[in-house]
Amino acid sequence: MGKIIIDQYTNMDLSPKRKWQLRHPDQAKKLIKTSYKKYYLKNKEKLCKYQQKYYKENRGKILEKKEKYFLNNKDRIQQYNRMNINRKRKWEIKNRDKLRIEVIQLLGGKCANPYNIEHGGFMNDTRCLQIDHIYGGGNKEAKELGSRGILYKVLKDSNRKLKYQLLCANCNWIKKVINNENSKPLYKNS
């Protein structure tokens, strides 16, 4: 069987490289993958800019094509999502955490401490830090955009330091009580 394939390709008018690829498909796939990866890593910025430009110019077509694909393959996509729900959740959590840490670093990486509270060691702890809307309205924005949407908005906003600040959970709750930002009164100010 191997000789027939070799004879079949040797009679064709192909480059020696292409003949080798046809004779050794598994090795060729590995080689192509590594060469594409090297090219991508070398030209990552250029490729990203091209993709962004292409998306801006063809956004309508791309979204229409995605919607059409989804409608034609709805059952298959839903079945895949049900089968891979844990993998998808892990991916979403990992990417959300990366995004959150990036936003925290942009906003200074520690509590703004407007009430001069003695924080101890948790002032820089990312688990305690929360993104606060300086002039309020965060609850409404969270309902509209979702938590990930707010993170993207903070990243893109050039005036982020004027609209958002980083507070620890204690400072954020104190601010909510002082400014009556809760829907129901929690405590009477003393």
C-alpha angles and dihedrals in degrees: 000000000000093000092052091054091047092049090046091055097038091059091052121089097246134136116259089247092055092046089053090050091052093048094047106033097162094051091043091055091053091047093049092048093052093045092050090048092051091048091049094049091048095048101029098128093046092049093047092051090049091050092049092049092047091049093050092050096044103029095126094050093046094050091045091051092048092050092048091049091049093050092049094046102030096127093046093049093048091048091050091049092050091050094047101036095123093049090048092049092050090050092049093048092048093050094042090053092049090050092047093051090049091053092046090053091049091052094052105274097252142066114284086221099207092171098050093238119172099247102182112196100335099074091097097032107120091207090066099041121101131187109242128196104229094212096035128245095113094127092055091047091049090054091050100042106019124227095290091047091056090051091053091046092053090049093052098040112099092197093052094129090059096049106032137041136179117246132173115240092260095052091044092054092045089052091049092052095044093048095039091237093153122097090228125034110255103182139005112245109247 
